[in-house]
């Protein structure tokens, strides 16, 4: 899975996207643990794909695809599925998942910023639990790249750690999230994992993302904050 096929070169000042913050996923064991902790659920993937209208012939790109569950489910229903990730270990896990499912999925080692889509315009682009790895300036550049790979009227779905609380209430909501979500070692993501997310990664506010999406050329069809720390956007490219 060479990078050269689906990436474009950047200048010396480009963000070092291949040195991600947060949990170390540089080994097969770490990736397998990540997949368990994420709670991969094909039924949930299918529910989302139904919402997004993914059917036979749909061209879908899943950015920061991780262990590939959504892309594989899309391929199983006949979509042309492209999974994109910076991690060789993630892509190897995803490819093995596709082989077990008996589907052909296109895997690309690339990031939000340098992925150059090799096929025709996408009908649907998705990203889940990943855009927070970029600071806000670079989120905007990533969203411009997403818009550039979608056909007019195409769908963009974003789910992430997104903050809908008032800035003055940040400490209260973040501590509550860490206290509730943290699990004992070996049973899921730990308190230390969530603390590291807040300290070292780049989750942002809903109102900031709203402006970024609009400036990138999207109309926001719907947005939902399921909790004060998590949310989704469903968008159409203008």
C-alpha positions as CSV (number, residue, x, y, z in Angstrom):
1,X,0.0,0.0,0.0
2,X,2.5,2.7,-1.1
3,X,1.8,6.3,-0.2
4,X,2.9,7.6,-3.6
5,X,-0.2,6.3,-5.3
6,X,-2.7,8.5,-3.4
7,X,-0.8,11.4,-1.8
8,X,0.3,14.8,-3.0
9,X,3.5,16.4,-1.8
10,X,3.4,19.3,0.7
11,X,5.8,22.1,1.5
12,X,8.3,22.0,4.4
13,X,5.9,23.8,6.7
14,X,3.1,21.2,6.2
15,X,1.6,19.7,9.3
16,X,3.3,16.4,10.3
17,X,0.2,14.3,10.0
18,X,2.1,11.0,10.1
19,X,3.2,11.7,13.6
20,X,-0.3,11.6,15.2
21,X,-1.0,12.6,18.8
22,X,-2.7,10.4,21.3
23,X,-2.8,6.6,21.7
24,X,0.2,4.7,20.2
25,X,-1.0,2.4,17.4
26,X,2.3,1.3,16.0
27,X,2.0,-2.4,16.6
28,X,-0.5,-5.2,15.6
29,X,-1.3,-5.8,19.3
30,X,-2.1,-2.1,19.8
31,X,-4.3,-2.0,16.7
32,X,-6.2,-5.1,17.8
33,X,-6.8,-3.5,21.3
34,X,-8.0,-0.3,19.6
35,X,-10.5,-2.3,17.6
36,X,-11.8,-4.0,20.7
37,X,-12.0,-0.7,22.6
38,X,-13.8,1.1,19.8
39,X,-16.5,-1.6,20.1
40,X,-16.7,-2.3,16.3
41,X,-20.3,-3.1,15.4
42,X,-21.3,-4.1,11.9
43,X,-25.0,-3.5,12.7
44,X,-24.2,0.1,13.7
45,X,-22.1,0.5,10.5
46,X,-25.1,-0.7,8.5
47,X,-27.4,1.7,10.2
48,X,-25.1,4.6,9.3
49,X,-24.7,3.4,5.8
50,X,-28.5,3.3,5.4
51,X,-28.8,6.9,6.7
52,X,-26.2,8.0,4.1
53,X,-27.9,6.2,1.3
54,X,-25.0,3.9,0.5
55,X,-26.0,1.2,-2.0
56,X,-24.6,-0.8,-4.9
57,X,-22.4,1.5,-7.0
58,X,-22.0,4.3,-4.4
59,X,-18.4,5.6,-4.3
60,X,-17.5,6.0,-0.6
61,X,-14.3,7.3,1.0
62,X,-13.8,6.7,4.7
63,X,-11.0,9.0,5.9
64,X,-9.0,7.8,8.9
65,X,-10.7,4.5,8.4
66,X,-8.9,2.8,11.3
67,X,-9.6,-0.9,11.3
68,X,-11.8,-0.7,8.3
69,X,-15.2,-1.8,9.7
70,X,-17.3,0.9,7.9
71,X,-15.5,0.5,4.5
72,X,-15.9,-3.3,4.6
73,X,-19.6,-3.0,5.4
74,X,-20.0,-0.6,2.5
75,X,-18.2,-3.0,0.2
76,X,-20.4,-5.9,1.3
77,X,-23.4,-4.0,0.0
78,X,-21.8,-3.4,-3.4
79,X,-20.3,0.1,-2.8
80,X,-17.0,1.1,-4.3
81,X,-15.3,1.6,-0.9
82,X,-12.0,3.4,-0.3
83,X,-10.4,3.3,3.2
84,X,-7.7,5.9,3.9
85,X,-5.4,5.9,6.9
86,X,-1.9,7.1,7.9
87,X,-1.2,3.8,9.8
88,X,0.2,0.8,8.0
89,X,-0.8,-1.4,10.9
90,X,-4.4,-0.1,10.7
91,X,-4.6,-0.7,7.0
92,X,-3.1,-4.3,7.4
93,X,-5.8,-5.0,10.0
94,X,-8.5,-3.5,7.7
95,X,-7.3,-5.5,4.7
96,X,-7.4,-8.7,6.7
97,X,-11.0,-7.8,7.7
98,X,-12.0,-7.3,4.1
99,X,-10.4,-10.6,3.1
100,X,-12.3,-12.5,5.8
101,X,-15.5,-10.8,4.5
102,X,-14.7,-11.8,0.9
103,X,-15.0,-8.2,-0.4
104,X,-12.7,-6.0,-2.5
105,X,-12.0,-2.7,-0.8
106,X,-9.5,-0.1,-1.9
107,X,-7.0,0.8,0.9
108,X,-4.8,3.9,0.7
109,X,-2.0,5.0,3.1
110,X,-2.6,8.8,3.3
111,X,-3.9,11.5,5.6
112,X,-6.7,14.1,5.7
113,X,-4.3,16.7,4.2
114,X,-2.4,14.8,1.5
115,X,-4.9,12.3,0.2
116,X,-5.4,12.7,-3.5
117,X,-8.5,10.7,-4.5
118,X,-7.5,8.4,-7.4
119,X,-11.0,7.6,-8.7
120,X,-13.9,9.7,-9.9
121,X,-15.7,12.1,-7.5
122,X,-17.0,10.5,-4.3
123,X,-20.7,10.3,-3.5
124,X,-20.1,10.0,0.2
125,X,-17.1,10.8,2.4
126,X,-17.1,9.8,6.1
127,X,-14.8,10.3,9.0
128,X,-15.3,9.2,12.6
129,X,-13.3,9.8,15.7
130,X,-10.3,11.3,13.9
131,X,-10.5,14.9,12.7
132,X,-9.6,15.9,16.3
133,X,-6.0,14.8,15.5
134,X,-5.6,18.1,13.5
135,X,-5.3,21.6,15.0
136,X,-8.1,23.9,13.8
137,X,-6.1,25.6,11.0
138,X,-5.4,22.2,9.6
139,X,-9.0,21.0,10.1
140,X,-10.0,23.7,7.7
141,X,-7.5,22.5,5.1
142,X,-8.7,18.9,5.6
143,X,-12.3,20.0,5.0
144,X,-11.4,21.8,1.8
145,X,-9.7,18.5,0.7
146,X,-12.9,16.6,1.5
147,X,-15.0,19.0,-0.5
148,X,-12.6,18.7,-3.4
149,X,-13.1,14.9,-3.6
150,X,-16.9,15.0,-3.4
151,X,-19.3,15.5,-6.3
152,X,-21.6,18.5,-6.1
153,X,-24.5,17.4,-3.8
154,X,-22.4,14.7,-2.3
155,X,-22.7,13.8,1.4
156,X,-20.1,14.4,4.1
157,X,-20.6,12.7,7.5
158,X,-18.5,13.7,10.5
159,X,-18.6,12.2,14.0
160,X,-16.1,13.1,16.6
161,X,-15.3,14.3,20.1
162,X,-16.9,17.8,19.5
163,X,-17.6,20.2,22.4
164,X,-21.1,21.7,22.6
165,X,-20.8,23.0,26.2
166,X,-20.2,26.6,27.0
167,X,-16.4,27.4,27.2
168,X,-16.8,28.6,30.8
169,X,-18.1,25.1,31.7
170,X,-15.3,23.2,30.1
171,X,-13.6,21.9,33.2
172,X,-16.9,20.5,34.6
173,X,-17.9,18.7,31.4
174,X,-14.5,17.3,30.6
175,X,-14.0,15.9,34.1
176,X,-17.4,14.3,34.0
177,X,-16.6,12.7,30.6
178,X,-13.3,11.3,31.9
179,X,-14.9,10.0,35.1
180,X,-17.8,8.3,33.3
181,X,-16.0,7.0,30.2
182,X,-12.7,5.7,31.6
183,X,-12.5,2.0,32.0
184,X,-10.1,-0.3,33.9
185,X,-7.1,-1.4,31.9
186,X,-8.0,-4.2,29.5
187,X,-11.7,-3.3,29.5
188,X,-11.7,-0.3,27.1
189,X,-10.2,3.1,26.9
190,X,-8.9,4.2,30.3
191,X,-9.1,7.5,32.2
192,X,-5.5,8.1,31.2
193,X,-6.5,7.7,27.5
194,X,-9.2,10.3,27.8
195,X,-7.0,12.6,29.8
196,X,-4.4,12.4,27.1
197,X,-7.0,13.2,24.5
198,X,-7.9,16.4,26.2
199,X,-4.3,17.3,26.9
200,X,-2.6,16.4,23.7
201,X,-5.2,16.3,20.9
202,X,-7.3,19.0,19.2
203,X,-11.0,18.5,19.7
204,X,-12.9,21.8,19.2
205,X,-16.3,23.4,19.6
206,X,-19.4,22.8,17.5
207,X,-19.6,26.5,16.6
208,X,-16.0,26.5,15.3
209,X,-16.7,23.5,13.1
210,X,-19.9,25.0,11.8
211,X,-18.0,27.9,10.3
212,X,-15.3,25.7,9.0
213,X,-17.8,23.4,7.2
214,X,-19.6,26.4,5.6
215,X,-16.3,28.0,4.4
216,X,-15.2,24.7,2.9
217,X,-18.3,24.7,0.7
218,X,-20.8,22.6,2.7
219,X,-24.4,23.1,3.7
220,X,-25.1,21.6,7.1
221,X,-28.2,19.3,6.7
222,X,-28.3,18.3,10.4
223,X,-26.1,18.3,13.5
224,X,-26.6,16.6,16.7
225,X,-24.7,16.7,20.0
226,X,-25.5,13.3,21.6
227,X,-23.6,14.4,24.7
228,X,-21.8,17.7,25.6
229,X,-18.5,16.0,24.4
230,X,-19.6,14.2,21.2
231,X,-21.4,15.2,18.1
232,X,-22.1,14.7,14.4
233,X,-22.6,16.7,11.3
234,X,-24.3,15.6,8.1
235,X,-23.5,17.9,5.2
236,X,-24.0,18.3,1.5
237,X,-21.4,19.7,-0.8
238,X,-22.6,22.9,-2.6
